[in-house]
Amino acid sequence: MKVLITGGGGFLGQKLARKLGGEPLIGDRVISAMTLADIVEPADIAAPFPVRRIAGDISDPAAVADMFADVPDVIFHLAAIVSADAEENFDKGMAVNLFGTYHILEAARAQKTTPILVYASSCAVHGGEAPEPVTDGVELNPQTSYGTQKAIGEKLVQDYSRKGFVDGRGLRLPTVSIRPGKANKAASSFMSSIFRDTLQGQVANCPVGRDYAVWHTAPRTVVRNLVHAAELDGATFGFNRNITLSGRTDTIGEMIDAMTRVAGPKAEGRITWNHDPEIETIVKGWRGHFRAKKAARLGFVSDTSFEDSVRWFLEDDIVT
Ligand SMILES: NC(=O)c1ccc[n+]([C@@H]2O[C@H](COP(=O)([O-])OP(=O)(O)OC[C@H]3O[C@@H](n4cnc5c(N)ncnc54)[C@H](O)[C@@H]3O)[C@@H](O)[C@H]2O)c1
């Protein structure tokens, strides 16, 4: 089976590619080839199958056609610009997150093979006056351009699946923490930097209070769940192919306390607490409490503690 990962040079794209390179199976089907596509050529990964790495812009249909040259059986559509970027740059968000997703769906449709398509949506499709906890079936009520673009993508995935153009599965990812590397333009970036950077001796700012509740998941868990989404029989999702993915709720304070239990008290001392009203407006529009019953029923896994996330970050991502 052939796999395409859009956003294959990004944080989750690279982690997913490395996982599949190490365990080249989706269910009982062996991976025979992989394409990693991103706006710049993605880094190589170790794999027992050929890996094609291409630079291309998903807002350009010709570039997308090139990404699909190998006729993939499974597409992980992860390419997107993140929340604060899409908020600052409305046209870019529309071009990449909305029309880019449309181009991916059209290229998959043009194959006439009904490929499996796993779509990375976001819990940012929920917000505002949603009941808490947010349960399956609650109306999408995005409070940002990013959330709106993701919500429209979900509906397209659902309709292209209904038509038999793709076998889609949309996952509303919780905030993934701890994200390695540098801070990005996601409004949620601080939800990683206050752990990642302080654990590595640097200062990081927290723009919200300790009582802010975060719906989150660890990179290891979300990669496992992305693979699981591709393994399931699409029919088990029912008519609505989009689900709230499993996660857990902790306040920022509880997450900091978990970091302290794993790594000692020094890191917390490196957090500054300068309020940022712009970031706060975006993140307070999100919901922090969800009940992802359908995901649990379909066998998606949950994190059991933030301590695990801290340990896994230290094991997987700290370069010593
Ligand atoms: N990480 C999270 O906390 C989180 C939470 C919810 C949803 N998501 C979604 O999961 C997916 C992966 O997230 P991530 O954290 O790995 O983000 P990321 O920014 O690390 O990866 C996204 C990749 O998409 C690429 N990209 C952007 N514009 C592109 C374009 N025009 N053409 C081709 N590639 C382009 C970027 O270069 C980047 O490498 C995204 O769709 C994101 O919206 C992530």
The ligand as a Gaussian input file, in Angstrom:
#p B3LYP/6-31G(d) Opt

LIG

0 1
 N       -0.200000      20.318000      16.679000
 C       -1.393000      20.618000      17.191000
 O       -1.518000      20.965000      18.366000
 C       -2.618000      20.504000      16.324000
 C       -3.885000      20.628000      16.921000
 C       -5.011000      20.558000      16.132000
 C       -4.889000      20.330000      14.771000
 N       -3.641000      20.215000      14.222000
 C       -3.558000      20.003000      12.767000
 O       -2.688000      18.914000      12.527000
 C       -1.958000      19.139000      11.319000
 C       -0.476000      18.993000      11.554000
 O       -0.100000      19.918000      12.553000
 P        1.407000      20.159000      12.986000
 O        1.372000      20.513000      14.430000
 O        2.273000      19.062000      12.510000
 O        1.710000      21.497000      12.178000
 P        3.026000      21.912000      11.385000
 O        2.915000      23.379000      11.137000
 O        4.254000      21.435000      12.066000
 O        2.862000      21.082000      10.041000
 C        2.046000      21.512000       8.994000
 C        2.880000      21.462000       7.740000
 O        2.088000      21.952000       6.655000
 C        2.975000      22.610000       5.791000
 N        2.281000      23.539000       4.926000
 C        1.780000      24.761000       5.238000
 N        1.295000      25.359000       4.151000
 C        1.479000      24.492000       3.131000
 C        1.187000      24.558000       1.749000
 N        0.603000      25.636000       1.205000
 N        1.511000      23.491000       0.970000
 C        2.133000      22.408000       1.500000
 N        2.432000      22.303000       2.824000
 C        2.109000      23.345000       3.606000
 C        3.932000      23.350000       6.706000
 O        5.134000      23.703000       6.014000
 C        4.135000      22.349000       7.826000
 O        5.306000      21.586000       7.646000
 C       -2.376000      20.515000      10.819000
 O       -3.385000      20.359000       9.857000
 C       -2.928000      21.184000      12.047000
 O       -3.891000      22.166000      11.729000
 C       -2.514000      20.286000      14.969000

